[in-house]
Structures are given as C-alpha cells and as structure tokens.
Amino acid sequence: MPKKIIQNFNIEFLSILDENGKADSKLMPKLSNNDIKLMYELMKKTRIFDEKALKLQREGRLGTYASSLGQEAAQIGSAYALDKEDFIFPSFREQGVYLLRGMPIDQYLAYWRGDERGMYSTKKVNMFTVTIPVGTHMLHAAGFGWASKIKKESRVVVTYFGDGATSEGDFHEAMNFASVFEIPLIFICQNNQYAISVPVSKQTKSATIAQKAIAYGMYGIKVDGNDVFAMYKSTKEAVERAKKGKPTLIEAFTYRRNDHTTSDDAKKYRNDKELKQWDKKDPIERLKKYMITKKLWTKEYEEELDRKFNDEMDEAIKKMESIEDPKKEDILNYVYAELDENLKEQKEELK
Ligand SMILES: Cc1ncc(C[n+]2csc(CCOP(=O)(O)OP(=O)(O)O)c2C)c(N)n1
C-alpha cells in the first residue's frame, strides 16, 4: 500500500524593500513618513553607537563588545512594531533594540565596560538584561510570558537570539512550552549566518530556521532581515497572533558584517568576497535610497543626524566614564547568603 502524505507545509519568505530601495507597494505596511524617518534615525543611531563602542574597546575603555553592524533593520524593524508595555528578552547584540526603547546610553555602555549596575535601568524600558549564555533567556521569556498570561496582562513578550542558539536545548524547550501553553511570545532569530566561526550550514540541516516552528505547531516565517519594512510587517503580524495565544518564530535572514566580538578575527574563517556581497545589502543604505525617492532624505538631514548622534554619544561616554567604580568586594557580595572562611579571606584581601 502506498504511503499517504498526512502533513504538508510551506515556508514563506517576506521581502518588501529591495537592494535598490524599491518597495513592493502590495506588501508595504502602513507607516507614516514620520515613522519611516524615525526608523531610519534609529538605525543610524545604532550604527553610530556601534562605531563608537568599537573604538572605545580598542582604546581599552570598554570590555569585550559584540557589534551589530548590518543587523540594524532586523532589530529596529521588529522592535518598532511593539508597544512600550511589551517585554523583551535580548541576547548580547541588540544595541538597536535597547536604543529604541530609550535605555540610557551611559548605562548601557557601563555594562560593556564591565559594570553590572549598567543593567539596572533595563527594567525601566521593559527589557531584560543582556544575556551572554547562549539561549538561556528564551526560557526566561517563555516563563515570563506564561506568568503574564496567568496575570491577564495584555503584553506580548519577544525574545531575540542567533542561529547558533537554535542548537541549544533551551530553544526547543521554549518553543514547545510557548506553543503548548499558548504563550504570547515572539521568537526572533537573527540568522546572521555565523555562530562565531561556525557557519549556519554546520549548525543545522534544516533548509530554513523558520521551519523549526512547524514541529512545535506554530507559525514560522523567513524574512529579509536587512529590510526594515519586512521586519516591521512580520513582527506586527506576530503581535496580533501572540495576542490570540499563538506564538511565532521569525527568522531574520541577515549577516554579521563585523567580527563575532572584539575578541574574534573573522578573517580566519570567512572570505572577503562574501563580506563584500553583504556590504552591498546594507540595510541603512537601502532605506536611504527609498527615502530619496520619496523626498524624505537630504544631505543636510543626514549631516544633522550625524552631528546629533555623535554629540549624544560623546556626552554619554563622558557620563559613563564619570561613574564611580564599583566596590571590588562586590564580586563576592550577593552570590552566597553566607561566605565561607575562604571567601571571607578573599573579600578582606580585595578590600
Ligand atoms: C551556553 C554557551 N555556550 C557557548 C558560549 C560561547 N559563545 C558565545 S556567543 C557564541 C555563538 C553564538 O552564535 P549565535 O547564537 O548565532 O549568535 P550571534 O553571536 O551570531 O549573534 C558562543 C558559542 C556561550 N556564551 N554560552
């Protein structure tokens, strides 16, 4: 007897704004000119933040830092579709999301300088702290979203993570949990095609990351992650789904144009040709081209933004560097209720 097909599935790919800045009018989401300019400005601000942070690290004024170069549309387009009350669990590369939410820049920089107090302000912007352990925060997001649902809050929860994180058990547990318990959660995988030196082809045999949603009975979509309109639209739709208790997995297909972190050298494992191809797909340039055709961009506007964001950064850096250093003995505080003799001795030494 021939075998019967009992399940079929398709994975959609959403792209609205092409590399020449031309938008598909049939797919274009509803956005005012003001919204479009704001998105552009936030992407620029993220880029300027990133450039400054890298320089600070090179000068020994920040610790190890993870660049967001090339991923601005994936971050700004998606976060722009959320309400202030929605809660976000980021990984470690989401500068754009923190900036959009209004996280104080000096505080965010302080964190990257190694001062955990910099993360205290995240509560005010309805975000969780930067999470360095790969993938653990997806479960926190599922738990938070479930609690939020039980408390009958109307907020949606969003978690950002990389392609490498999809190989962690945490990803699969969080996906299953979210689907089974009908949690208002959106999973945003920034598939930047590398987990340090491991290319996505070695990470998974799935043709897309998006299709992993199917196994958990949820909707998954692959989106052009360098297209801010596509990211906005797919997230907006995911918010509506989440509110009905249906989580979504969005695969934002993008590229990490910088080293993994300032402790890495990507030249050792990828070639210039590939990098150049992705330079051409720059998300900011793409939106700029669109804005030029709509007469929303001028040279003076661009210069004004550069000036404004550079000044804002310089001001924040000054503020960050004037923060009093944390007490050395704090390393040993708050971990154990009582310190054993060994740790007590170490604490005295630190003092
Ligand atoms: C649990 C855990 N394992 C390993 C590491 C070391 N590590 C840091 S980032 C990273 C790769 C993450 O890749 P991906 O999830 O694709 O995110 P991306 O860095 O590309 O944004 C690894 C293996 C870690 N921080 N945590």
The ligand as an ORCA input file, in Angstrom:
! r2SCAN-3c Opt
* xyz 1 1
  C      25.888     28.328     26.681
  C      27.009     28.995     25.951
  N      27.807     28.267     25.151
  C      28.814     28.862     24.484
  C      29.046     30.206     24.624
  C      30.149     30.887     23.831
  N      29.538     31.656     22.748
  C      29.304     32.964     22.869
  S      28.499     33.601     21.541
  C      28.517     32.108     20.757
  C      27.921     31.958     19.385
  C      26.522     32.452     19.316
  O      26.074     32.421     17.995
  P      24.620     32.825     17.620
  O      23.651     32.228     18.561
  O      24.432     32.525     16.180
  O      24.580     34.407     17.874
  P      25.467     35.544     17.193
  O      26.706     35.666     18.051
  O      25.772     35.151     15.810
  O      24.656     36.781     17.270
  C      29.115     31.135     21.556
  C      29.270     29.728     21.156
  C      28.189     30.942     25.473
  N      28.320     32.246     25.644
  N      27.178     30.323     26.114
*
